[in-house]
Amino acid sequence: MARLRCSDYGFECDFVSEGEVEAVIKEFGKHTDEEHGIEYSEEALMQFILRQKY
């Protein structure tokens, strides 16, 4: 299970993507590209997930 939140990466945004890693990467990447104009690579998003502290 993975979770990415826009607010954790400097955006004033309540968007949260939570679920299986692949789905979170796709959903969060699509959101940041369409809503914030920032395109993250799948590798960068995987690093975000791996570096999280729970």
PDB file of N, CA, C and O in Angstrom:
ATOM      1  N   MET A   1       0.845  -1.175   0.000  1.00  0.00           N
ATOM      2  CA  MET A   1       0.000   0.000   0.000  1.00  0.00           C
ATOM      3  C   MET A   1       0.895   1.245   0.000  1.00  0.00           C
ATOM      4  O   MET A   1       1.880   1.318   0.734  1.00  0.00           O
ATOM      5  N   ALA A   2       0.535   2.207  -0.828  1.00  0.00           N
ATOM      6  CA  ALA A   2       1.301   3.447  -0.943  1.00  0.00           C
ATOM      7  C   ALA A   2       0.345   4.634  -0.856  1.00  0.00           C
ATOM      8  O   ALA A   2      -0.851   4.519  -1.124  1.00  0.00           O
ATOM      9  N   ARG A   3       0.916   5.786  -0.471  1.00  0.00           N
ATOM     10  CA  ARG A   3       0.104   7.007  -0.410  1.00  0.00           C
ATOM     11  C   ARG A   3       0.997   8.199  -0.740  1.00  0.00           C
ATOM     12  O   ARG A   3       2.095   8.337  -0.201  1.00  0.00           O
ATOM     13  N   LEU A   4       0.509   9.054  -1.632  1.00  0.00           N
ATOM     14  CA  LEU A   4       1.180  10.310  -1.951  1.00  0.00           C
ATOM     15  C   LEU A   4       0.171  11.438  -1.788  1.00  0.00           C
ATOM     16  O   LEU A   4      -0.971  11.337  -2.235  1.00  0.00           O
ATOM     17  N   ARG A   5       0.608  12.513  -1.142  1.00  0.00           N
ATOM     18  CA  ARG A   5      -0.241  13.692  -0.926  1.00  0.00           C
ATOM     19  C   ARG A   5       0.446  14.908  -1.515  1.00  0.00           C
ATOM     20  O   ARG A   5       1.642  15.113  -1.307  1.00  0.00           O
ATOM     21  N   CYS A   6      -0.292  15.701  -2.239  1.00  0.00           N
ATOM     22  CA  CYS A   6       0.271  16.924  -2.822  1.00  0.00           C
ATOM     23  C   CYS A   6       0.850  17.829  -1.745  1.00  0.00           C
ATOM     24  O   CYS A   6       1.911  18.423  -1.934  1.00  0.00           O
ATOM     25  N   SER A   7       0.166  17.933  -0.631  1.00  0.00           N
ATOM     26  CA  SER A   7       0.615  18.838   0.433  1.00  0.00           C
ATOM     27  C   SER A   7       1.994  18.448   0.978  1.00  0.00           C
ATOM     28  O   SER A   7       2.695  19.297   1.529  1.00  0.00           O
ATOM     29  N   ASP A   8       2.393  17.189   0.834  1.00  0.00           N
ATOM     30  CA  ASP A   8       3.708  16.751   1.288  1.00  0.00           C
ATOM     31  C   ASP A   8       4.826  17.231   0.362  1.00  0.00           C
ATOM     32  O   ASP A   8       6.001  17.164   0.725  1.00  0.00           O
ATOM     33  N   TYR A   9       4.473  17.711  -0.820  1.00  0.00           N
ATOM     34  CA  TYR A   9       5.475  18.116  -1.807  1.00  0.00           C
ATOM     35  C   TYR A   9       5.364  19.585  -2.183  1.00  0.00           C
ATOM     36  O   TYR A   9       5.761  19.986  -3.277  1.00  0.00           O
ATOM     37  N   GLY A  10       4.817  20.391  -1.261  1.00  0.00           N
ATOM     38  CA  GLY A  10       4.823  21.839  -1.428  1.00  0.00           C
ATOM     39  C   GLY A  10       3.621  22.437  -2.126  1.00  0.00           C
ATOM     40  O   GLY A  10       3.598  23.643  -2.375  1.00  0.00           O
ATOM     41  N   PHE A  11       2.629  21.640  -2.447  1.00  0.00           N
ATOM     42  CA  PHE A  11       1.443  22.169  -3.114  1.00  0.00           C
ATOM     43  C   PHE A  11       0.363  22.485  -2.086  1.00  0.00           C
ATOM     44  O   PHE A  11       0.185  21.741  -1.122  1.00  0.00           O
ATOM     45  N   GLU A  12      -0.347  23.571  -2.286  1.00  0.00           N
ATOM     46  CA  GLU A  12      -1.514  23.867  -1.462  1.00  0.00           C
ATOM     47  C   GLU A  12      -2.703  23.172  -2.103  1.00  0.00           C
ATOM     48  O   GLU A  12      -3.520  23.792  -2.784  1.00  0.00           O
ATOM     49  N   CYS A  13      -2.778  21.875  -1.870  1.00  0.00           N
ATOM     50  CA  CYS A  13      -3.739  21.019  -2.548  1.00  0.00           C
ATOM     51  C   CYS A  13      -4.063  19.850  -1.622  1.00  0.00           C
ATOM     52  O   CYS A  13      -3.174  19.313  -0.962  1.00  0.00           O
ATOM     53  N   ASP A  14      -5.328  19.460  -1.574  1.00  0.00           N
ATOM     54  CA  ASP A  14      -5.762  18.372  -0.704  1.00  0.00           C
ATOM     55  C   ASP A  14      -5.751  17.009  -1.381  1.00  0.00           C
ATOM     56  O   ASP A  14      -6.201  16.028  -0.788  1.00  0.00           O
ATOM     57  N   PHE A  15      -5.246  16.924  -2.613  1.00  0.00           N
ATOM     58  CA  PHE A  15      -5.270  15.657  -3.347  1.00  0.00           C
ATOM     59  C   PHE A  15      -4.422  14.589  -2.653  1.00  0.00           C
ATOM     60  O   PHE A  15      -3.295  14.856  -2.235  1.00  0.00           O
ATOM     61  N   VAL A  16      -4.972  13.383  -2.536  1.00  0.00           N
ATOM     62  CA  VAL A  16      -4.272  12.232  -1.978  1.00  0.00           C
ATOM     63  C   VAL A  16      -4.528  11.038  -2.891  1.00  0.00           C
ATOM     64  O   VAL A  16      -5.667  10.786  -3.285  1.00  0.00           O
ATOM     65  N   SER A  17      -3.484  10.315  -3.220  1.00  0.00           N
ATOM     66  CA  SER A  17      -3.614   9.071  -3.965  1.00  0.00           C
ATOM     67  C   SER A  17      -3.141   7.956  -3.056  1.00  0.00           C
ATOM     68  O   SER A  17      -2.041   8.013  -2.506  1.00  0.00           O
ATOM     69  N   GLU A  18      -3.979   6.939  -2.902  1.00  0.00           N
ATOM     70  CA  GLU A  18      -3.668   5.853  -1.981  1.00  0.00           C
ATOM     71  C   GLU A  18      -4.091   4.532  -2.604  1.00  0.00           C
ATOM     72  O   GLU A  18      -5.162   4.437  -3.202  1.00  0.00           O
ATOM     73  N   GLY A  19      -3.249   3.512  -2.463  1.00  0.00           N
ATOM     74  CA  GLY A  19      -3.575   2.196  -2.988  1.00  0.00           C
ATOM     75  C   GLY A  19      -2.324   1.442  -3.381  1.00  0.00           C
ATOM     76  O   GLY A  19      -1.261   1.621  -2.787  1.00  0.00           O
ATOM     77  N   GLU A  20      -2.463   0.594  -4.390  1.00  0.00           N
ATOM     78  CA  GLU A  20      -1.332  -0.171  -4.899  1.00  0.00           C
ATOM     79  C   GLU A  20      -0.315   0.773  -5.542  1.00  0.00           C
ATOM     80  O   GLU A  20      -0.686   1.786  -6.135  1.00  0.00           O
ATOM     81  N   VAL A  21       0.951   0.438  -5.420  1.00  0.00           N
ATOM     82  CA  VAL A  21       2.036   1.317  -5.857  1.00  0.00           C
ATOM     83  C   VAL A  21       1.857   1.784  -7.298  1.00  0.00           C
ATOM     84  O   VAL A  21       1.922   2.983  -7.567  1.00  0.00           O
ATOM     85  N   GLU A  22       1.633   0.861  -8.226  1.00  0.00           N
ATOM     86  CA  GLU A  22       1.507   1.237  -9.640  1.00  0.00           C
ATOM     87  C   GLU A  22       0.355   2.207  -9.871  1.00  0.00           C
ATOM     88  O   GLU A  22       0.493   3.164 -10.633  1.00  0.00           O
ATOM     89  N   ALA A  23      -0.773   1.968  -9.223  1.00  0.00           N
ATOM     90  CA  ALA A  23      -1.942   2.834  -9.382  1.00  0.00           C
ATOM     91  C   ALA A  23      -1.670   4.213  -8.803  1.00  0.00           C
ATOM     92  O   ALA A  23      -2.072   5.219  -9.387  1.00  0.00           O
ATOM     93  N   VAL A  24      -0.998   4.271  -7.670  1.00  0.00           N
ATOM     94  CA  VAL A  24      -0.683   5.561  -7.042  1.00  0.00           C
ATOM     95  C   VAL A  24       0.252   6.363  -7.932  1.00  0.00           C
ATOM     96  O   VAL A  24       0.057   7.565  -8.112  1.00  0.00           O
ATOM     97  N   ILE A  25       1.255   5.717  -8.485  1.00  0.00           N
ATOM     98  CA  ILE A  25       2.199   6.403  -9.374  1.00  0.00           C
ATOM     99  C   ILE A  25       1.467   6.997 -10.569  1.00  0.00           C
ATOM    100  O   ILE A  25       1.695   8.155 -10.919  1.00  0.00           O
ATOM    101  N   LYS A  26       0.603   6.232 -11.191  1.00  0.00           N
ATOM    102  CA  LYS A  26      -0.130   6.723 -12.360  1.00  0.00           C
ATOM    103  C   LYS A  26      -1.092   7.857 -11.991  1.00  0.00           C
ATOM    104  O   LYS A  26      -1.136   8.884 -12.667  1.00  0.00           O
ATOM    105  N   GLU A  27      -1.854   7.665 -10.925  1.00  0.00           N
ATOM    106  CA  GLU A  27      -2.854   8.656 -10.526  1.00  0.00           C
ATOM    107  C   GLU A  27      -2.203   9.961 -10.058  1.00  0.00           C
ATOM    108  O   GLU A  27      -2.624  11.042 -10.470  1.00  0.00           O
ATOM    109  N   PHE A  28      -1.183   9.870  -9.202  1.00  0.00           N
ATOM    110  CA  PHE A  28      -0.517  11.062  -8.692  1.00  0.00           C
ATOM    111  C   PHE A  28       0.209  11.794  -9.827  1.00  0.00           C
ATOM    112  O   PHE A  28       0.165  13.021  -9.911  1.00  0.00           O
ATOM    113  N   GLY A  29       0.871  11.031 -10.690  1.00  0.00           N
ATOM    114  CA  GLY A  29       1.570  11.638 -11.833  1.00  0.00           C
ATOM    115  C   GLY A  29       0.618  12.367 -12.759  1.00  0.00           C
ATOM    116  O   GLY A  29       0.925  13.465 -13.223  1.00  0.00           O
ATOM    117  N   LYS A  30      -0.525  11.777 -13.032  1.00  0.00           N
ATOM    118  CA  LYS A  30      -1.525  12.427 -13.887  1.00  0.00           C
ATOM    119  C   LYS A  30      -2.047  13.694 -13.218  1.00  0.00           C
ATOM    120  O   LYS A  30      -2.190  14.726 -13.873  1.00  0.00           O
ATOM    121  N   HIS A  31      -2.330  13.624 -11.927  1.00  0.00           N
ATOM    122  CA  HIS A  31      -2.842  14.786 -11.197  1.00  0.00           C
ATOM    123  C   HIS A  31      -1.836  15.940 -11.204  1.00  0.00           C
ATOM    124  O   HIS A  31      -2.194  17.073 -11.524  1.00  0.00           O
ATOM    125  N   THR A  32      -0.576  15.653 -10.853  1.00  0.00           N
ATOM    126  CA  THR A  32       0.396  16.750 -10.792  1.00  0.00           C
ATOM    127  C   THR A  32       0.645  17.361 -12.167  1.00  0.00           C
ATOM    128  O   THR A  32       0.880  18.564 -12.274  1.00  0.00           O
ATOM    129  N   ASP A  33       0.598  16.563 -13.200  1.00  0.00           N
ATOM    130  CA  ASP A  33       0.771  17.075 -14.562  1.00  0.00           C
ATOM    131  C   ASP A  33      -0.406  17.959 -14.962  1.00  0.00           C
ATOM    132  O   ASP A  33      -0.212  19.077 -15.442  1.00  0.00           O
ATOM    133  N   GLU A  34      -1.622  17.461 -14.767  1.00  0.00           N
ATOM    134  CA  GLU A  34      -2.806  18.194 -15.217  1.00  0.00           C
ATOM    135  C   GLU A  34      -3.157  19.387 -14.327  1.00  0.00           C
ATOM    136  O   GLU A  34      -3.574  20.430 -14.831  1.00  0.00           O
ATOM    137  N   GLU A  35      -2.997  19.247 -13.028  1.00  0.00           N
ATOM    138  CA  GLU A  35      -3.424  20.306 -12.107  1.00  0.00           C
ATOM    139  C   GLU A  35      -2.324  21.299 -11.750  1.00  0.00           C
ATOM    140  O   GLU A  35      -2.606  22.471 -11.501  1.00  0.00           O
ATOM    141  N   HIS A  36      -1.075  20.843 -11.724  1.00  0.00           N
ATOM    142  CA  HIS A  36       0.022  21.701 -11.273  1.00  0.00           C
ATOM    143  C   HIS A  36       1.059  21.970 -12.359  1.00  0.00           C
ATOM    144  O   HIS A  36       1.979  22.760 -12.151  1.00  0.00           O
ATOM    145  N   GLY A  37       0.920  21.324 -13.509  1.00  0.00           N
ATOM    146  CA  GLY A  37       1.838  21.550 -14.617  1.00  0.00           C
ATOM    147  C   GLY A  37       3.232  20.985 -14.389  1.00  0.00           C
ATOM    148  O   GLY A  37       4.194  21.438 -15.009  1.00  0.00           O
ATOM    149  N   ILE A  38       3.347  20.003 -13.508  1.00  0.00           N
ATOM    150  CA  ILE A  38       4.645  19.380 -13.228  1.00  0.00           C
ATOM    151  C   ILE A  38       4.561  17.899 -13.576  1.00  0.00           C
ATOM    152  O   ILE A  38       3.718  17.166 -13.059  1.00  0.00           O
ATOM    153  N   GLU A  39       5.447  17.484 -14.453  1.00  0.00           N
ATOM    154  CA  GLU A  39       5.453  16.090 -14.883  1.00  0.00           C
ATOM    155  C   GLU A  39       6.595  15.350 -14.194  1.00  0.00           C
ATOM    156  O   GLU A  39       7.767  15.605 -14.471  1.00  0.00           O
ATOM    157  N   TYR A  40       6.245  14.435 -13.295  1.00  0.00           N
ATOM    158  CA  TYR A  40       7.231  13.601 -12.610  1.00  0.00           C
ATOM    159  C   TYR A  40       7.366  12.286 -13.366  1.00  0.00           C
ATOM    160  O   TYR A  40       6.379  11.746 -13.865  1.00  0.00           O
ATOM    161  N   SER A  41       8.578  11.779 -13.447  1.00  0.00           N
ATOM    162  CA  SER A  41       8.781  10.459 -14.052  1.00  0.00           C
ATOM    163  C   SER A  41       8.293   9.392 -13.077  1.00  0.00           C
ATOM    164  O   SER A  41       8.170   9.647 -11.879  1.00  0.00           O
ATOM    165  N   GLU A  42       8.021   8.212 -13.587  1.00  0.00           N
ATOM    166  CA  GLU A  42       7.613   7.104 -12.721  1.00  0.00           C
ATOM    167  C   GLU A  42       8.709   6.792 -11.713  1.00  0.00           C
ATOM    168  O   GLU A  42       8.421   6.430 -10.572  1.00  0.00           O
ATOM    169  N   GLU A  43       9.957   6.930 -12.124  1.00  0.00           N
ATOM    170  CA  GLU A  43      11.082   6.658 -11.227  1.00  0.00           C
ATOM    171  C   GLU A  43      11.112   7.663 -10.080  1.00  0.00           C
ATOM    172  O   GLU A  43      11.375   7.287  -8.937  1.00  0.00           O
ATOM    173  N   ALA A  44      10.846   8.931 -10.368  1.00  0.00           N
ATOM    174  CA  ALA A  44      10.826   9.956  -9.318  1.00  0.00           C
ATOM    175  C   ALA A  44       9.705   9.689  -8.328  1.00  0.00           C
ATOM    176  O   ALA A  44       9.895   9.813  -7.118  1.00  0.00           O
ATOM    177  N   LEU A  45       8.536   9.322  -8.840  1.00  0.00           N
ATOM    178  CA  LEU A  45       7.413   9.032  -7.950  1.00  0.00           C
ATOM    179  C   LEU A  45       7.687   7.797  -7.101  1.00  0.00           C
ATOM    180  O   LEU A  45       7.277   7.745  -5.941  1.00  0.00           O
ATOM    181  N   MET A  46       8.367   6.811  -7.654  1.00  0.00           N
ATOM    182  CA  MET A  46       8.733   5.632  -6.879  1.00  0.00           C
ATOM    183  C   MET A  46       9.686   6.034  -5.754  1.00  0.00           C
ATOM    184  O   MET A  46       9.582   5.518  -4.641  1.00  0.00           O
ATOM    185  N   GLN A  47      10.601   6.940  -6.032  1.00  0.00           N
ATOM    186  CA  GLN A  47      11.512   7.415  -4.987  1.00  0.00           C
ATOM    187  C   GLN A  47      10.753   8.153  -3.888  1.00  0.00           C
ATOM    188  O   GLN A  47      11.087   8.016  -2.712  1.00  0.00           O
ATOM    189  N   PHE A  48       9.741   8.930  -4.253  1.00  0.00           N
ATOM    190  CA  PHE A  48       8.898   9.598  -3.248  1.00  0.00           C
ATOM    191  C   PHE A  48       8.302   8.550  -2.313  1.00  0.00           C
ATOM    192  O   PHE A  48       8.319   8.716  -1.093  1.00  0.00           O
ATOM    193  N   ILE A  49       7.778   7.476  -2.888  1.00  0.00           N
ATOM    194  CA  ILE A  49       7.141   6.425  -2.095  1.00  0.00           C
ATOM    195  C   ILE A  49       8.166   5.729  -1.208  1.00  0.00           C
ATOM    196  O   ILE A  49       7.916   5.500  -0.025  1.00  0.00           O
ATOM    197  N   LEU A  50       9.307   5.396  -1.774  1.00  0.00           N
ATOM    198  CA  LEU A  50      10.338   4.666  -1.020  1.00  0.00           C
ATOM    199  C   LEU A  50      10.923   5.484   0.123  1.00  0.00           C
ATOM    200  O   LEU A  50      11.350   4.920   1.130  1.00  0.00           O
ATOM    201  N   ARG A  51      10.949   6.793  -0.019  1.00  0.00           N
ATOM    202  CA  ARG A  51      11.573   7.665   0.996  1.00  0.00           C
ATOM    203  C   ARG A  51      10.607   8.095   2.096  1.00  0.00           C
ATOM    204  O   ARG A  51      11.016   8.762   3.047  1.00  0.00           O
ATOM    205  N   GLN A  52       9.358   7.732   1.983  1.00  0.00           N
ATOM    206  CA  GLN A  52       8.387   8.121   2.995  1.00  0.00           C
ATOM    207  C   GLN A  52       8.674   7.440   4.321  1.00  0.00           C
ATOM    208  O   GLN A  52       9.134   6.299   4.380  1.00  0.00           O
ATOM    209  N   LYS A  53       8.388   8.174   5.374  1.00  0.00           N
ATOM    210  CA  LYS A  53       8.510   7.623   6.719  1.00  0.00           C
ATOM    211  C   LYS A  53       7.094   7.435   7.256  1.00  0.00           C
ATOM    212  O   LYS A  53       6.290   8.368   7.245  1.00  0.00           O
ATOM    213  N   TYR A  54       6.802   6.260   7.713  1.00  0.00           N
ATOM    214  CA  TYR A  54       5.461   5.985   8.223  1.00  0.00           C
ATOM    215  C   TYR A  54       5.462   6.002   9.718  1.00  0.00           C
ATOM    216  O   TYR A  54       4.419   5.790  10.338  1.00  0.00           O
TER     217      TYR A  54
END
